[in-house]
Amino acid sequence: MLSTFCSGLLRLIGWKFEGQLDSTQPYVIIVGPHTSNWDFIIGIIARSALGTKIHFLGKHQLFIPPWGWLFRAMGGSPVDRRKHNNLVDAAAQLFQQDPNYKLALAPEGTRSPVTRWKSGFYHIAMKSNVKIVPVGLDFSRKAIVLSAPMTPTGDIENEINQLMDFYRTITGYRAKAIPVYQLPPSNKQP
């Protein structure tokens, strides 16, 4: 019933899906570009319209009273970005516990302009042995673009740049440049 309601709501406000999501597979879903609070609202409506449970991570401030219970009920888990915790291992464990687990993340990690994406989504997918599904929220066309899944191979620099190429075709709520991904110098192999 919620799926039907949200599908109708998307149509009513002029949004449509382009592409499909195989709801029987586990994925790390990356959503972008992240430029506005509207991204979250459209994303939650779209997720409900798809009729599949997709979890998300959000900044810990969203999960404090009075609204914290609501974000948890929607499938959210808090992340305290001020602390260095082993988020990759924790997320991989969630995939081990549920063979149909889906986790949506914003690789930019913020609505503000960034010079580099966070690569945690890639490491979570590698460690969990799941595909990455790029999803673009294109406000110029009012389209939720579900791209083909990518199987990460470990060639992080090349594969994240391929994902960034997809997001360069998507127009966010506000203009935001998508950077070129480069490994930090300490991680480059000789």
Order of alpha helices (4+ residues) and beta strands (2+ residues): alpha-beta-beta-alpha-beta-alpha-beta-alpha-beta-alpha-beta-beta-alpha
